[in-house]
Amino acid sequence: MKNLEERVKSVIRDVQDFPKPGILFKDITPILLYPDLLQDMITEMANQFEGIQIDAVAGIESRGYLFGVLLAQKLQVPFIMIRKEGKLPAKTIKESYDLEYGSATIEVHEDAIKTGSNVLIHDDLLATGGTAIAAANLIKQKANVAGFSFVIDLTFLEGSKKLKEIKPIVKSLITY
């Protein structure tokens, strides 16, 4: 019988040259076709943070919502949406960060984060860590970063090294 990492890897689709030439994209959407696998993944992600105080899970737009909301439900804590600038209707707090070419801004509803709470940041994939670092800076405006959760860690890009400087708790289900 395959272990969880082998099961997850067996359904992830590689898409060559997406979103631009030279990139091998790891498409997690086929996971959603397997409810038993998805349930096992969420259980394992929750188990990875056993014994750590988590008051909420913040998911990064958009694929971070797919697993993040289920993880929050499993942990029985609120889910917080981190979105690109201009997508949330109520009063927000923002964090801008640099990209390879230019910059971006993410935001969260001001009332979504409880002051002083411990927030777990979740996204589907960890590459260089830039977006997760920006999300951590955003959360730290009002709360504490409890850790980072990912489905995939592209270890050769060393994003987890950068995140461990913020909070040493960086977990993923699978690595490449």
Secondary structure, DSSP 4 states (H G I P E B T S, - for coil): ---HHHHHHHHPEEEET-SSTT-EEEE-GGGGG-HHHHHHHHHHHHHHTTTS--SEEEEETTHHHHHHHHHHHHHT--EEEEEETT--SS-EEEEEEE-SSSEEEEEEEGGGS-TT-EEEEEEEEESSSHHHHHHHHHHTTTSEEEEEEEEEE-GGG-HHHHHHTT-S-EEEEEE-
